[in-house]
């Protein structure tokens, strides 16, 4: 049996290494049951939960009203609703589409290297670079149920299939490219189009613009995209007048020309983050890896290197010109940068194997040993950073405390959860901006507990204490709020587990 396995590994090195890559994604299972993250993930989670309940597949809702703050198309929501139907209203359902996108991203990187570029080593090393890249392996991209993890996946797929189409002119690759572009647009709207300028420049560099302009498939795809995407936006505007204006303000011009919520930075904002955190330590390997990947005889690899460089540079330039700047806007460049780095490291490994290791051990064993030695410390650092973040994100300990204090059954049928303010400024709540009562994490759990346990959670701020009545069951996990409740009501303690108190209100004082 061992001999048979060894023979199979030698005959199919790419297939043998693939399960190892899936195991590398296993740390993401640690975040599946973490409380929903505040701001974007929680807003998306509420949108998905309400869509699962109201069966309105076109319009996202928040607290029963059409959501004009989150104006993204609904592909991510559809995937999350499907997971809710399968696994219930919980964190797993919200994050599974992102986990799936990570697996597809890893698979695409490895497949492209092993099958198209004919170097399984570069695929293995590229995946390990990506999984140890802080800008990718983080909240808002690979860790949470946000748009960016899925967007990264689509951008990598459209890049891979476009390269394949220009190489071999196969219809299958073109339609897969069109499908990936449609998926990117339906995931994050105009952001799904940001990879196209890089593909255009690559086409010009390769002298294939005339080929593309004379290609009937191009115009069929454009018509198909206009029909499907335009149909969605038109249908949404008809259903929710004012939606298109919100899209223009949030995605088309407003976010690019104006810094939303003062989220801005200097022209080199993303370059600084690449240097100090998001692509460390691989940024220092990028230039020599690029030289090694370019100065080799495989012309297909050299063209791929050109595409990866052009795509990454164009994406970085476009987001750097935007007034609104957020670190995760750069996420789609990390798979191309990881592949560039992996191609260079593969050349280094190939030289070491040929010069020293090849006479003693097989290529697969040599590759695995090299990967362990080269990536062991970065991978360990990623795991430690992940565990530290999970242990020290005090805001989410606060949510975990409240969730652990909720009753396991539907008795009592209603619980008032007294929570501190998340929004600290005195603003009036509108359809597009949160007010002092905004608390989307608890809004999601209110929907989840009502659907799953028939438990009615009443989210109560300090300004709403007067709405409480005798015989109400109250949970409070904040000492200042606990004292205010005690000052206003006579109470009877049902349960206490620091920092939470479960009380029954006896009457006003």
C-alpha positions in Angstrom: 0.0 0.0 0.0 2.8 2.4 0.9 4.5 1.6 -2.4 1.3 2.3 -4.3 0.8 5.6 -2.5 4.4 6.6 -3.2 4.0 5.8 -6.9 0.7 7.8 -7.1 2.3 10.8 -5.5 5.2 10.7 -7.9 2.9 10.3 -10.9 0.4 13.0 -9.8 2.3 15.6 -7.6 -0.3 18.3 -8.3 -3.2 16.2 -7.0 -1.1 14.9 -4.0 -0.4 18.4 -2.8 -4.0 19.7 -3.2 -5.4 18.2 0.1 -2.5 19.9 1.9 -3.7 23.2 0.6 -7.2 22.6 1.9 -5.8 21.8 5.3 -4.1 25.2 5.2 -7.5 26.9 5.2 -8.6 25.0 8.4 -7.9 27.9 10.8 -10.9 29.8 9.3 -13.0 27.3 11.2 -12.0 29.1 14.4 -13.9 32.2 13.4 -17.1 30.5 12.2 -18.9 30.8 15.6 -17.5 34.1 16.7 -20.2 36.7 17.3 -21.1 38.7 14.2 -18.8 41.6 13.7 -20.0 45.2 14.0 -20.6 47.5 11.1 -20.4 45.9 7.6 -20.8 42.2 8.5 -23.7 42.9 10.9 -25.5 45.1 8.4 -25.1 42.4 5.7 -26.3 39.7 8.2 -29.4 41.7 8.9 -30.1 42.1 5.2 -29.7 38.4 4.7 -31.9 37.4 7.7 -34.7 39.8 6.6 -34.5 38.5 3.0 -34.8 34.9 4.3 -37.9 36.0 6.2 -39.7 38.3 3.7 -38.7 36.4 0.6 -38.0 39.6 -1.3 -35.0 38.5 -3.4 -34.6 41.9 -5.1 -34.5 44.5 -2.3 -32.4 44.3 0.8 -34.2 45.4 4.0 -33.0 46.7 7.3 -35.4 46.7 10.2 -38.3 46.2 7.8 -37.5 49.1 5.5 -35.7 49.0 2.1 -32.0 49.5 2.8 -30.6 52.6 1.1 -27.4 52.5 3.1 -26.1 49.2 1.8 -26.8 49.5 -1.9 -24.7 46.6 -3.1 -26.3 44.0 -5.5 -27.7 40.9 -3.8 -25.5 37.9 -4.8 -23.8 37.6 -1.4 -27.2 37.9 0.3 -28.6 35.2 -1.9 -25.8 32.8 -0.9 -26.2 33.7 2.7 -30.0 33.1 2.5 -29.3 29.7 1.0 -27.0 28.9 3.9 -29.6 30.2 6.4 -32.1 27.8 4.9 -29.7 24.9 5.2 -28.1 25.7 8.6 -30.3 28.2 10.4 -30.0 31.8 11.5 -26.5 31.8 12.9 -22.9 33.0 12.3 -22.0 29.9 10.3 -24.6 30.6 7.7 -23.4 34.2 7.3 -19.8 33.3 6.9 -20.0 30.1 4.9 -20.1 31.9 1.5 -16.8 33.6 2.4 -15.3 30.3 3.4 -16.4 28.9 0.1 -14.9 31.9 -1.7 -11.6 31.4 0.1 -11.5 27.7 -0.9 -12.3 28.6 -4.6 -9.6 31.3 -4.5 -7.0 28.8 -3.1 -8.1 26.2 -5.6 -7.9 28.6 -8.6 -4.4 29.8 -7.6 -3.2 26.2 -7.3 -4.9 25.0 -10.5 -3.7 27.9 -12.6 -0.1 27.3 -11.5 -0.2 23.5 -11.8 -2.2 23.1 -15.0 -1.7 26.3 -17.0 1.7 27.5 -15.9 2.9 23.9 -15.4 4.4 24.5 -11.9 2.7 22.9 -9.0 5.4 24.3 -6.7 4.5 27.8 -7.5 0.8 27.0 -6.8 1.7 25.6 -3.4 3.9 28.5 -2.5 1.4 31.1 -3.8 -1.3 29.7 -1.6 0.9 29.7 1.4 1.9 33.3 0.7 -1.7 34.3 0.4 -2.7 32.5 3.6 0.0 34.3 5.5 -0.8 37.7 4.0 -2.4 39.9 6.7 -4.3 42.0 4.1 -6.1 38.9 2.9 -6.4 36.7 6.0 -8.3 39.2 8.1 -11.7 40.4 9.2 -13.6 42.0 6.2 -12.0 39.6 3.7 -11.4 36.0 4.6 -12.7 36.0 8.1 -16.2 37.5 7.9 -19.4 37.5 5.9 -18.5 40.7 4.0 -18.4 41.4 0.2 -14.6 41.5 -0.2 -13.8 37.8 0.2 -16.3 37.0 -2.6 -15.1 39.9 -4.7 -11.5 38.7 -4.5 -12.5 35.3 -5.7 -14.4 36.7 -8.7 -11.5 39.0 -9.7 -9.0 36.1 -9.6 -11.3 33.9 -11.7 -11.9 36.5 -14.3 -8.2 37.2 -14.5 -7.4 33.5 -14.9 -10.1 32.8 -17.5 -9.2 36.0 -19.6 -5.6 34.9 -19.7 -6.6 31.5 -20.8 -8.9 32.9 -23.5 -6.1 35.1 -25.0 -3.8 32.1 -24.9 -6.1 29.5 -26.5 -9.1 31.3 -27.8 -11.5 28.7 -26.4 -15.1 29.7 -26.1 -15.4 28.0 -22.8 -12.8 30.3 -21.2 -14.6 33.4 -22.6 -18.0 32.4 -21.1 -16.3 31.5 -17.8 -14.7 35.0 -17.8 -18.1 36.5 -18.6 -19.7 34.6 -15.7 -16.9 35.7 -13.3 -17.4 39.3 -14.3 -21.1 39.0 -13.8 -20.5 37.5 -10.4 -18.1 40.3 -9.5 -20.6 43.0 -10.5 -23.5 41.3 -8.7 -21.3 41.0 -5.6 -20.0 44.6 -5.2 -21.4 46.7 -8.0 -19.0 49.1 -9.7 -16.1 47.6 -7.7 -16.5 44.4 -9.8 -15.4 46.4 -12.9 -12.1 47.7 -11.5 -10.1 44.8 -12.9 -11.1 45.6 -16.5 -8.6 48.5 -17.1 -5.8 46.1 -16.2 -7.1 43.5 -18.6 -7.4 46.2 -21.3 -3.7 47.2 -20.8 -2.6 43.6 -21.0 -4.5 43.1 -24.2 -2.8 46.2 -25.7 0.6 44.9 -24.5 0.0 41.6 -26.2 -1.2 43.2 -29.4 -4.6 41.5 -29.2 -6.9 44.5 -29.1 -7.9 44.0 -32.7 -8.7 40.4 -32.1 -10.9 41.3 -29.2 -12.7 44.2 -31.1 -13.5 41.8 -34.0 -14.8 39.1 -31.6 -18.5 38.7 -31.7 -18.5 37.1 -28.2 -17.4 40.4 -26.7 -20.5 42.2 -27.9 -22.8 39.3 -26.8 -21.2 39.4 -23.4 -21.6 43.2 -23.1 -25.3 42.9 -24.2 -25.9 40.1 -21.7 -24.3 42.0 -18.8 -26.2 45.2 -19.6 -29.4 43.1 -19.7 -28.9 41.3 -16.4 -27.2 44.0 -14.4 -29.2 46.8 -15.9 -32.4 44.8 -15.3 -31.5 44.3 -11.7 -30.9 48.0 -11.0 -34.0 49.1 -13.0 -36.2 46.6 -11.1 -34.8 47.7 -7.8 -35.4 51.4 -8.7 -39.0 50.6 -9.7 -39.5 48.7 -6.5 -37.7 51.2 -4.3 -37.8 54.8 -5.8 -34.6 56.6 -4.7 -32.4 53.5 -4.9 -30.5 54.6 -8.0 -29.8 58.0 -6.4 -28.4 56.2 -3.3 -26.2 54.0 -5.6 -24.8 57.1 -7.3 -24.0 58.8 -4.0 -22.6 55.7 -2.4 -20.8 53.8 -5.2 -20.6 55.7 -8.5 -19.3 59.2 -7.8 -19.7 60.0 -4.1 -17.3 57.4 -2.7 -14.7 58.2 -5.3 -14.8 62.0 -5.1 -15.8 62.4 -1.5 -14.4 60.7 1.6 -17.4 58.9 3.2 -17.4 59.2 7.0 -14.0 60.8 6.8 -12.4 57.5 5.7 -9.5 58.9 3.7 -5.7 59.0 3.6 -2.7 60.2 1.6 -2.0 59.2 -2.0 0.4 56.4 -0.8 -2.1 55.1 1.8 -2.2 51.5 0.3 1.6 51.4 -0.3 2.2 52.3 3.4 -0.2 49.5 4.5 1.5 47.0 2.2 4.8 47.9 3.7 3.9 48.0 7.4 1.3 45.3 7.7 -0.7 43.9 4.8 1.9 42.2 2.7 4.7 41.7 5.3 7.1 39.9 5.0 6.4 39.0 1.4 6.7 42.6 0.1 10.5 42.2 0.5 10.5 39.0 -1.5 8.3 40.5 -4.3 11.0 42.3 -6.3 13.6 39.4 -6.4 10.7 36.9 -7.0 9.5 39.0 -9.9 13.0 39.0 -11.4 13.3 35.2 -11.0 9.8 34.6 -12.4 10.5 36.8 -15.4 14.0 35.5 -16.3 13.1 32.0 -17.1 12.4 30.4 -20.5 8.7 29.6 -20.1 7.0 32.2 -22.3 3.5 31.4 -20.9 4.8 32.1 -17.4 6.3 35.4 -18.6 3.0 36.5 -20.1 1.3 35.5 -16.9 3.8 37.6 -14.9 3.0 40.5 -17.1 -0.7 40.2 -16.6 -0.4 39.8 -12.8 1.8 43.0 -12.6 -0.4 45.1 -14.8 -3.6 43.9 -13.0 -2.2 44.7 -9.5 -0.7 48.1 -10.6 -3.9 49.2 -12.2 -6.1 48.2 -9.3 -3.8 49.9 -6.8 -3.7 53.1 -8.9 -7.5 53.2 -9.2 -8.2 52.8 -5.5 -5.4 55.2 -4.6 -7.2 57.9 -6.7 -10.4 57.4 -4.7 -11.1 59.9 -1.9 -12.5 57.1 0.3 -9.8 54.8 1.4 -10.2 51.5 3.4 -7.5 48.9 3.8 -9.6 46.0 2.4 -10.2 47.8 -0.9 -6.7 46.5 -1.8 -7.7 42.8 -1.1 -8.1 41.8 -4.8 -4.4 42.4 -5.5 -3.2 39.9 -2.9 -3.8 36.7 -4.9 -1.9 38.1 -8.0 0.9 39.3 -5.7 1.0 35.9 -3.9 1.3 34.2 -7.3 4.1 36.5 -8.4 5.9 35.7 -5.2 5.2 32.0 -5.4 6.5 31.9 -9.0 9.8 33.4 -7.8 10.1 31.2 -4.8 9.4 28.2 -7.0 12.4 29.1 -9.1 14.5 29.3 -6.0 13.3 25.9 -4.8 13.9 24.4 -8.3 17.5 25.5 -8.2 18.0 24.0 -4.7 16.3 20.8 -5.7 18.4 20.4 -8.9 21.7 21.3 -7.3 21.4 19.5 -3.9 18.2 17.7 -3.0 17.2 15.9 -6.2 19.8 13.1 -5.8 18.4 12.1 -2.3 14.6 12.7 -2.3 11.7 13.0 -4.7 10.4 16.3 -6.0 7.2 16.1 -3.9 9.1 15.4 -0.6 11.6 18.1 -1.5 8.8 20.6 -2.2 7.0 19.7 1.1 10.2 20.0 3.2 11.1 23.4 1.5 7.5 24.7 2.2 7.7 23.6 5.8 11.0 25.3 6.4 10.3 28.5 4.3 6.7 29.0 5.4 6.6 27.5 8.9 7.4 30.7 10.8 5.0 33.0 8.7 2.2 30.4 9.1 2.8 30.1 12.8 2.8 33.9 13.1 -0.5 34.0 11.2 -2.1 31.5 13.6 -0.8 33.4 16.7 -2.0 36.7 15.3 -5.4 35.2 14.7 -5.7 33.7 18.2 -4.6 37.0 19.8 -7.1 38.9 17.8 -9.9 36.5 18.8 -8.9 36.7 22.5 -8.4 40.4 22.7 -11.2 41.9 20.7 -12.9 43.2 23.8 -15.9 44.6 21.9 -16.8 41.1 20.8 -16.3 39.7 24.3 -19.1 42.1 25.2 -21.4 40.6 22.6 -20.4 37.1 23.6 -21.3 37.9 27.2 -24.8 39.0 26.2 -25.3 35.9 24.0 -24.2 33.5 26.7 -26.7 35.1 29.1 -29.7 34.6 26.9 -32.1 31.8 28.0 -31.6 28.5 26.2 -35.4 28.0 25.8 -38.3 30.1 24.8 -39.2 30.7 28.5 -39.6 33.6 29.1 -41.0 34.5 25.6 -39.7 38.0 25.8 -36.4 39.4 27.1 -35.3 43.1 27.2 -31.6 43.4 26.5 -30.2 46.7 27.8 -27.2 47.6 25.7 -24.7 50.5 25.6 -24.5 52.8 22.6 -22.4 51.8 19.6 -22.8 55.1 17.8 -21.4 57.8 20.2 -22.2 61.0 18.3 -25.5 62.8 18.5 -27.0 62.2 15.0 -30.5 61.7 13.7 -31.1 58.2 12.3 -32.0 58.3 8.5 -32.2 55.6 5.8 -28.5 56.1 5.0 -26.9 57.0 8.4 -27.2 55.3 11.8 -28.5 57.1 14.8 -27.8 56.6 18.5 -30.1 53.5 18.6 -28.2 51.8 15.8 -27.0 48.3 16.9 -27.0 46.0 13.9 -25.3 43.1 15.8 -28.2 42.8 18.2 -30.6 43.5 15.4 -29.3 40.3 13.7 -29.6 38.2 16.9 -33.0 39.6 17.5 -34.1 38.1 14.1 -32.1 34.9 14.7 -33.6 34.2 18.1 -37.1 35.0 17.0 -36.8 32.7 14.0 -34.9 29.9 15.8 -36.3 29.9 19.3 -39.4 32.1 19.1 -37.7 34.3 21.7 -38.5 38.0 21.4 -35.5 40.2 22.1 -36.2 43.8 22.9 -33.1 45.9 22.2 -33.2 48.7 24.8 -30.8 51.6 25.1 -30.3 53.8 28.2 -32.8 56.4 26.7 -35.4 53.7 26.4 -35.4 52.5 30.0 -38.8 54.1 30.6 -40.3 51.7 28.1 -39.6 48.8 30.5 -42.4 47.6 32.7 -42.9 45.5 35.9 -42.6 41.7 35.2 -40.2 42.3 32.3 -37.1 40.0 32.2 -34.0 42.1 31.6 -30.4 41.2 30.8 -27.7 43.7 31.3 -23.9 43.1 30.9 -22.7 46.6 31.6 -22.1 47.8 35.1 -23.1 51.4 34.5 -26.3 50.3 32.8 -27.0 47.8 35.6 -26.8 50.6 38.2 -29.2 52.8 36.1 -31.7 49.9 35.9 -31.4 49.4 39.7 -31.8 53.1 40.4 -35.1 53.1 38.4 -36.6 49.8 39.3 -36.9 47.4 42.2 -35.5 44.1 40.8 -35.2 40.4 41.6 -32.1 38.6 40.3 -32.8 35.4 38.3 -29.2 34.7 37.4 -25.8 36.4 37.7 -22.6 35.5 35.8 -20.1 38.3 35.5 -20.5 40.6 33.9 -24.1 39.8 33.2 -27.2 40.1 35.4 -30.6 38.6 34.5 -33.3 40.4 36.4 -37.0 40.5 36.7 -38.4 44.0 37.3 -40.7 44.1 40.3 -41.8 47.7 40.0 -40.6 51.3 39.7 -38.8 52.9 42.6 
